[in-house]
Amino acid sequence: MSSPVQKIKEKLSIEDVVSSYIKLDKAGVNLKAKCPFHNEKTPSFFVSPDRGTYYCFGCGASGDIFSFVENFEGLDFKGALKMLADRAGVKLGDYSVEKKDEKEKLLLVMEAATLRFIDNLSHQREAMEYLKSRGLAEQSVKEFRIGFAKEEWRDLYDYLKKKGFSDSEIEKAGLTKKSEKGSSSGGFYDRFRNRIIFPISDSGGRVIAFSGRIFKDDGKSAKYLNSPETLIFKKSSVLYGLDKAKESIRKNNFSILVEGQMDLVLSHQAMFRNTVATSGTALSDTEVSKENVVSNLGLIRRLSDNLVLAFDSDKAGMTATARAGKIALSLGMDVKVANLPEGSDPADLISRDGAPSWKEAIKNSKHLIEFLLNGALKDAGGDMRKAGRIIKEKILPYVDSLSSAIEKSYFLKKISDLASVPLSALEEDLKKIEKDRMMGEKHGESESGIASPDSGIMRRQDYIIRRLLGVVFWQKSLPEEKTDTDRILLEISEVLGRKPEELLETYGKEKENLIFEAEVFYGSAPFDKDLEEMLLHLQVECLKEKLETKMRELGLVESAGEADKSSEILKEIAEINQKIQNIKSGRLKK
């Protein structure tokens, strides 16, 4: 009898599951994409429909549908099992564990709170009238599960307690705060009070946080109040509305990023369902690190590289546009900015002028660099010296963020024409900016604010061994080998000074991944010549390792003033260098 895991795998292919999260392209018999688990510009993430597995050549992430959902959704195996079982229509029955873990309990608390807020709104005429006055249709209010938090101090707390949730669970969900010692209210009180509530969901549609908006300005309360980070809510791992937008983003091959929940709901209502919002997440917080912003943008980059920014057209919105836009460019995204009337946000535009005006704003969006350039020239007010200074300081760093040399050349020419600045001067300034950036990357920094990829790269020797043993494992798994794998294995072991069986045991733990790598690299192409080259490179890498050891030894004996030993080591260094040169010139194979 098949287990639930096997039944789920029979009903859901790896292609179906992964493509529901990221855009996959054909690559021979496999599928490829930019890895959803690390930052990269060139796709190195491969999916094998035949094997039902995935593997990333960049970061080493690998597994099946369960591990993919675990990593993408931030779930444990049990959570991924339940999610995929629901999707496949497989009943878990006795296979599921009765005792719910902490994350599941918090999700239940959040769902109960959502239902309470929805019920509250149905009895709060003033809040409903406010939503209608902003242009929200009743169907949109229902679809986005918008609710209301009463003004009472303990309305939600008392409701959840009656539902059987503990003080600890309610507090850990970020729904209550502890009263100060000696306070007359005693115990806990509700975090959200007298606010319209927008539930924030994960990509599977489960409520993990809330954003509460005031609808009566008392001059004291913040416009928005968001859930704190909890066990189930990390600001860098979610965007408001992504659960409802992901299919449309994939279908239309671009996403629209807005600031507020009202902007998003009205954009969806205007049939732009590929819209997501930053509110309540890392992108809305100027204090949040660039690394977290990269993570937020990565959520939509998995679905499409094309992005339209539609933030408020006030000063704060322009700052947010510039910040998010620059990081998005550095991630290899094509970034445009919606053409909004001055002083308007998307919600204002849609509710005032209707969906057609929003469609025009998106249609007439300009590339981020062109948008910033127009703003810079406007600020300069005809003073070309001032314009030149602004361009150098505020525009060229964005040109530097572009990954394509052709794009860089195009925008330098455009800037030169519009600002009447010599192209040669722009090229010279850009070179200085590139040089400064490269100096920063030497110290482990990058444009996106995270460690540069090379800082954690696999040693070349390990990479070569994996490639060679991948072919060995792959060929041995076939009915008929196309090369002498025993000879290859023996040569590897001789170079490394390790027994063949020891190598097979050590790398056997990654056998499936290594076979997948080899299949992706070679497929039906000939590989004998490549194997011989790699064996030579392996010898060179091993000799380089010996050379480094000898250089360190030389430093120690010279410091100790041991002349005899120093001469002996110098002789050994010369011999190693000669062997390396002989291999490189093709005169030596062992």
DRENKE-806791 format. One record per residue (C-alpha): residue in three letters; x negated, z, y. Coordinates in pm, whole numbers, padded with zeros to 5 digits, always signed. Example, Ala and Ser with C-alpha at 12.3 -4.5 7.8 and 13.67 -1.06 7.14 Angstrom:
Ala-01230+00780-00450Ser-01367+00714-00106
This chain:
Met+00000+00000+00000Ser-00142-00102+00340Ser-00231+00171+00589Pro-00078+00161+00941Val-00421+00052+01073Gln-00428-00247+00836Lys-00066-00339+00919Ile-00144-00334+01291Lys-00450-00558+01238Glu-00236-00800+01036Lys+00018-00825+01320Leu-00216-00820+01621Ser-00517-01051+01641Ile-00828-00955+01839Glu-00759-01258+02062Asp-00405-01140+02142Val-00515-00787+02227Val-00827-00866+02433Ser-00664-01158+02621Ser-00385-00924+02733Tyr-00652-00738+02932Ile-00908-01000+03036Lys-00930-01379+03072Leu-01097-01541+02769Asp-01251-01890+02757Lys-01332-02102+02453Ala-01695-02098+02335Gly-01711-02302+02016Val-01537-02107+01738Asn-01554-01792+01952Leu-01417-01681+02289Lys-01616-01548+02584Ala-01561-01356+02908Lys-01736-01138+03160Cys-01774-00799+02996Pro-01504-00548+03098Phe-01739-00257+03025His-02031-00334+03257Asn-02104-00529+03574Glu-02226-00887+03514Lys-02203-01227+03679Thr-02261-01444+03369Pro-02027-01401+03069Ser-02200-01228+02777Phe-01892-01076+02609Phe-01789-01266+02293Val-01481-01234+02073Ser-01477-01361+01716Pro-01120-01440+01600Asp-01245-01495+01244Arg-01407-01153+01218Gly-01158-00970+01437Thr-01443-00821+01641Tyr-01602-00838+01987Tyr-01963-00798+02100Cys-02135-00789+02440Phe-02492-00918+02456Gly-02539-00744+02789Cys-02446-00382+02715Gly-02403-00377+02337Ala-02032-00284+02343Ser-01874-00385+02013Gly-01588-00315+01775Asp-01233-00414+01681Ile-00893-00397+01852Phe-00884-00018+01828Ser-01224+00046+01986Phe-01147-00211+02258Val-00824-00034+02358Glu-00996+00307+02333Asn-01272+00199+02574Phe-01053-00003+02810Glu-00769+00249+02836Gly-00988+00561+02813Leu-00805+00680+02501Asp-00913+00849+02181Phe-00845+00676+01847Lys-00508+00845+01809Gly-00395+00725+02152Ala-00511+00367+02083Leu-00341+00378+01742Lys-00009+00482+01897Met-00030+00220+02173Leu-00111-00065+01932Ala+00146+00056+01677Asp+00418+00042+01946Arg+00303-00306+02044Ala+00295-00430+01683Gly+00623-00263+01587Val+00453-00059+01315Lys+00595+00285+01237Leu+00328+00550+01199Gly+00546+00798+01010Asp+00343+01071+00839Tyr+00021+00905+00953Ser+00068+01040+01307Val-00054+01390+01381Glu+00218+01636+01482Lys+00000+01838+01715Lys-00037+01654+02043Asp-00374+01659+02216Glu-00422+01763+02577Lys-00406+01410+02721Glu-00079+01337+02543Lys+00071+01661+02672Leu-00026+01575+03030Leu+00132+01230+02991Leu+00453+01399+02876Val+00445+01632+03179Met+00401+01331+03412Glu+00688+01141+03250Ala+00918+01444+03283Ala+00816+01482+03650Thr+00888+01111+03710Leu+01241+01149+03573Arg+01298+01453+03795Phe+01182+01266+04105Ile+01404+00965+04019Asp+01706+01192+03977Asn+01628+01366+04308Leu+01623+01031+04493Ser+01967+00939+04361His+02102+01247+04545Gln+01891+01202+04861Arg+02085+00962+05079Glu+01848+00986+05377Ala+01544+00886+05169Met+01736+00596+05010Glu+01844+00475+05354Tyr+01482+00489+05468Leu+01369+00272+05174Lys+01647+00021+05246Ser+01549+00013+05614Arg+01196-00084+05505Gly+01339-00379+05312Leu+01321-00241+04956Ala+01595-00371+04726Glu+01765-00130+04486Gln+01622-00324+04190Ser+01267-00278+04325Val+01323+00098+04363Lys+01428+00110+03997Glu+01150-00119+03872Phe+00875+00086+04037Arg+01047+00414+03943Ile+01033+00540+04301Gly+01157+00899+04340Phe+01181+01192+04576Ala+01025+01540+04583Lys+01260+01803+04725Glu+01162+02027+05013Glu+01192+02341+04797Trp+00867+02515+04704Arg+00926+02530+04327Asp+01186+02266+04241Leu+00962+02061+04010Tyr+00781+02366+03872Asp+01109+02535+03769Tyr+01240+02210+03618Leu+00926+02155+03408Lys+00920+02518+03293Lys+01278+02477+03165Lys+01157+02168+02976Gly+00909+02388+02790Phe+00581+02299+02965Ser+00328+02575+03031Asp+00183+02679+03369Ser-00154+02545+03255Glu-00017+02202+03157Ile+00174+02162+03485Glu-00129+02266+03691Lys-00370+02045+03492Ala-00140+01749+03556Gly-00201+01806+03929Leu+00164+01888+04004Thr+00131+02246+04126Lys-00104+02467+04322Lys-00166+02838+04279Ser-00037+03063+04554Glu-00295+03271+04737Lys-00336+03625+04614Gly-00080+03852+04776Ser+00144+03560+04881Ser+00516+03643+04883Ser+00597+03320+04691Gly+00387+03439+04394Gly+00249+03224+04109Phe+00267+02846+04153Tyr+00427+02609+04403Asp+00487+02231+04401Arg+00210+02005+04533Phe+00459+01735+04642Arg+00745+01843+04870Asn+00985+01645+05091Arg+00815+01315+05014Ile+00910+00979+04868Ile+00721+00957+04539Phe+00548+00647+04399Pro+00431+00690+04037Ile+00084+00548+03962Ser+00057+00411+03607Asp-00228+00312+03378Ser-00252-00048+03254Gly-00014+00040+02971Gly+00256+00156+03214Arg+00223+00531+03148Val+00251+00752+03459Ile-00081+00927+03526Ala-00057+01023+03895Phe+00167+01023+04202Ser+00138+00922+04565Gly+00381+01094+04800Arg+00476+00941+05138Ile+00645+01125+05423Phe+00953+00959+05570Lys+01001+01212+05851Asp+00693+01250+06070Asp+00660+01619+06159Gly+00328+01564+06337Lys+00148+01795+06093Ser+00168+01640+05745Ala-00060+01364+05621Lys+00118+01029+05581Tyr+00018+01012+05214Leu-00055+01287+04963Asn-00211+01177+04635Ser-00261+01343+04298Pro-00602+01503+04244Glu-00823+01364+03968Thr-00720+01502+03629Leu-00799+01451+03263Ile-00575+01141+03263Phe-00631+01017+03621Lys-00963+00890+03757Lys-00942+00715+04096Ser-01203+00457+03997Ser-01016+00356+03681Val-00678+00254+03819Leu-00511+00035+04083Tyr-00150+00087+04187Gly+00077-00176+04030Leu-00186-00327+03798Asp+00033-00263+03494Lys+00298-00493+03645Ala+00058-00743+03804Lys-00191-00823+03527Glu+00007-01104+03359Ser+00072-01275+03692Ile-00295-01243+03797Arg-00401-01416+03476Lys-00135-01685+03511Asn-00203-01762+03880Asn-00581-01704+03855Phe-00598-01489+04169Ser-00504-01140+04280Ile-00379-01006+04613Leu-00512-00666+04713Val-00305-00466+04965Glu-00335-00108+05093Gly-00001+00071+05065Gln+00270+00108+04805Met+00529-00040+05043Asp+00304-00346+05086Leu+00286-00388+04710Val+00654-00337+04628Leu+00765-00581+04899Ser+00503-00836+04791His+00633-00819+04432Gln+00987-00845+04570Ala+00875-01162+04754Met+00770-01300+04410Phe+00396-01245+04455Arg+00372-01036+04140Asn-00005-01077+04127Thr-00038-00803+04392Val-00212-00467+04341Ala-00267-00183+04589Thr-00554+00053+04669Ser-00343+00351+04779Gly-00424+00669+04590Thr-00735+00513+04431Ala-01109+00495+04503Leu-01077+00186+04723Ser-00857+00378+04968Asp-01115+00656+05014Thr-01402+00582+05254Glu-01591+00883+05118Val-01593+00744+04764Ser-01921+00601+04632Lys-01981+00226+04606Glu-02007+00269+04229Asn-01643+00380+04213Val-01533+00091+04436Val-01716-00147+04200Ser-01521+00008+03913Asn-01189-00044+04098Leu-01268-00408+04179Gly-01385-00461+03822Leu-01029-00390+03704Ile-00902-00708+03871Arg-01220-00914+03826Arg-01161-00891+03450Leu-00843-01092+03505Ser-00961-01337+03773Asp-01263-01392+03999Asn-01039-01502+04287Leu-00927-01235+04533Val-00718-01235+04852Leu-00754-00922+05068Ala-00444-00832+05270Phe-00522-00499+05432Asp-00369-00376+05758Ser-00489-00570+06063Asp-00586-00254+06255Lys-00944-00126+06296Ala-00936+00088+05979Gly-00796-00207+05782Met-01070-00438+05909Thr-01335-00184+05806Ala-01180-00159+05459Thr-01166-00540+05434Ala-01535-00572+05522Arg-01641-00297+05279Ala-01437-00410+04978Gly-01507-00777+05053Lys-01884-00739+05056Ile-01887-00553+04726Ala-01650-00811+04573Leu-01884-01094+04684Ser-02179-00915+04522Leu-01979-00905+04197Gly-01951-01284+04206Met-01588-01295+04322Asp-01444-01558+04556Val-01298-01352+04841Lys-01044-01465+05099Val-00855-01273+05369Ala-00482-01324+05433Asn-00387-01457+05776Leu-00177-01163+05904Pro-00045-01144+06263Glu-00238-00895+06476Gly-00109-00540+06435Ser+00094-00621+06120Asp+00064-00508+05761Pro+00217-00702+05467Ala+00523-00473+05449Asp+00598-00523+05820Leu+00558-00899+05791Ile+00781-00935+05483Ser+01059-00701+05602Arg+01059-00854+05953Asp+01005-01226+05889Gly+01089-01262+05519Ala+00909-01386+05207Pro+00826-01736+05349Ser+00606-01580+05621Trp+00416-01385+05355Lys+00371-01703+05153Glu+00222-01875+05461Ala-00015-01582+05525Ile-00149-01611+05169Lys-00160-01992+05180Asn-00361-01989+05506Ser-00606-01721+05394Lys-00969-01782+05493His-01291-01709+05309Leu-01419-01361+05396Ile-01731-01494+05572Glu-01529-01740+05782Phe-01283-01461+05869Leu-01563-01225+05977Leu-01739-01503+06171Asn-01423-01579+06371Gly-01394-01209+06453Ala-01760-01188+06557Leu-01731-01488+06791Lys-01416-01340+06942Asp-01592-01005+07001Ala-01887-01183+07165Gly-01651-01336+07422Gly-01864-01646+07482Asp-02194-01454+07507Met-02398-01651+07251Arg-02692-01406+07257Lys-02452-01127+07163Ala-02293-01354+06901Gly-02636-01423+06749Arg-02709-01051+06722Ile-02370-00979+06559Ile-02419-01268+06316Lys-02760-01139+06208Glu-02643-00779+06166Lys-02288-00824+06038Ile-02241-01173+05893Leu-02566-01276+05722Pro-02564-00974+05484Tyr-02238-01117+05346Val-02399-01460+05302Asp-02678-01285+05111Ser-02415-01132+04879Leu-02315-01480+04756Ser-02452-01567+04412Ser-02454-01946+04466Ala-02732-02115+04666Ile-02491-02402+04744Glu-02239-02157+04891Lys-02512-01990+05097Ser-02619-02328+05235Tyr-02257-02421+05313Phe-02191-02104+05513Leu-02522-02116+05698Lys-02431-02468+05814Lys-02080-02353+05913Ile-02219-02056+06110Ser-02473-02284+06278Asp-02202-02531+06386Leu-01948-02274+06508Ala-02193-02039+06681Ser-02437-02305+06808Val-02727-02123+06641Pro-03018-02331+06498Leu-02991-02357+06120Ser-03364-02283+06081Ala-03323-01950+06266Leu-03036-01849+06038Glu-03240-01942+05729Glu-03535-01735+05853Asp-03316-01429+05920Leu-03149-01465+05581Lys-03489-01467+05407Lys-03573-01134+05576Ile-03243-00985+05458Glu-03305-01113+05103Lys-03655-00962+05107Asp-03521-00621+05220Arg-03255-00632+04948Met-03507-00718+04678Met-03725-00426+04788Gly-03421-00202+04747Glu-03350-00338+04399Lys-03707-00255+04296His-03607+00107+04350Gly-03302+00072+04124Glu-03046-00008+04394Ser-02820-00311+04418Glu-02565-00460+04657Ser-02283-00304+04459Gly-02436+00040+04494Ile-02520+00081+04127Ala-02842+00054+03931Ser-02969-00301+03902Pro-02916-00450+03554Asp-03287-00467+03472Ser-03329-00091+03512Gly-03178-00026+03170Ile-03262-00348+02990Met-03352-00362+02621Arg-03724-00387+02544Arg-03824-00747+02469Gln-03973-00644+02133Asp-03642-00486+02024Tyr-03454-00795+02140Ile-03675-01026+01930Ile-03645-00804+01621Arg-03265-00804+01655Arg-03258-01183+01685Leu-03478-01232+01380Leu-03302-00977+01160Gly-02966-01111+01277Val-03056-01447+01123Val-03179-01272+00806Phe-02853-01075+00764Trp-02643-01378+00858Gln-02812-01614+00611Lys-02801-01357+00332Ser-02423-01325+00383Leu-02373-01699+00321Pro-02323-01861-00024Glu-02633-02074+00040Glu-02921-01983+00272Lys-03060-02246+00510Thr-03398-02075+00545Asp-03636-01853+00348Thr-03511-01513+00467Asp-03747-01320+00238Arg-04048-01486+00405Ile-03909-01413+00753Leu-03847-01050+00661Leu-04198-01016+00515Glu-04358-01162+00829Ile-04161-00926+01054Ser-04267-00626+00844Glu-04634-00734+00849Val-04634-00769+01228Leu-04465-00431+01277Gly-04650-00252+00997Arg-04324-00139+00840Lys-04180-00190+00491Pro-03906-00459+00455Glu-03661-00212+00298Glu-03719+00030+00587Leu-03631-00242+00839Leu-03317-00337+00646Glu-03207+00026+00633Thr-03275+00092+01004Tyr-03098-00219+01133Gly-02839-00228+00855Lys-02623+00010+01059Glu-02572-00276+01306Lys-02548-00548+01044Glu-02207-00686+01153Asn-02307-00700+01520Leu-02637-00870+01438Ile-02463-01130+01221Phe-02215-01195+01503Glu-02505-01237+01750Ala-02676-01489+01521Glu-02355-01686+01467Val-02293-01705+01843Phe-02653-01808+01918Tyr-02694-02073+01650Gly-02361-02171+01492Ser-02434-02500+01313Ala-02748-02577+01518Pro-03096-02583+01352Phe-03296-02264+01404Asp-03619-02284+01198Lys-03834-02382+01497Asp-03678-02101+01702Leu-03758-01849+01426Glu-04125-01951+01420Glu-04144-01920+01800Met-03986-01575+01788Leu-04232-01457+01522Leu-04518-01560+01751His-04354-01385+02047Leu-04311-01071+01835Gln-04685-01071+01763Val-04758-01105+02135Glu-04523-00817+02224Cys-04682-00590+01961Leu-05029-00678+02089Lys-04918-00606+02447Glu-04801-00263+02333Lys-05145-00200+02178Leu-05305-00323+02499Glu-05107-00073+02708Thr-05213+00208+02474Lys-05579+00108+02502Met-05555+00085+02883Arg-05423+00441+02894Glu-05705+00554+02663Leu-05957+00382+02890Gly-05826+00568+03192Leu-05865+00902+03013Val-06223+00844+02889Glu-06336+00707+03226Ser-06195+01018+03396Ala-06393+01229+03147Gly-06710+01027+03216Glu-06754+00919+02850Ala-06942+00590+02898Asp-06995+00511+02525Lys-06627+00543+02440Ser-06539+00345+02751Ser-06753+00048+02637Glu-06597+00059+02290Ile-06241+00057+02429Leu-06326-00226+02670Lys-06444-00430+02372Glu-06115-00362+02188Ile-05918-00460+02500Ala-06108-00790+02520Glu-06032-00862+02152Ile-05660-00792+02200Asn-05649-01016+02508Gln-05822-01293+02314Lys-05567-01266+02029Ile-05283-01292+02280Gln-05440-01603+02436Asn-05496-01759+02093Ile-05131-01706+01995Lys-05008-01847+02325Ser-05227-02154+02286Gly-05101-02200+01928Arg-05436-02144+01753Leu-05342-01822+01573Lys-05037-01722+01375Lys-05140-01384+01241
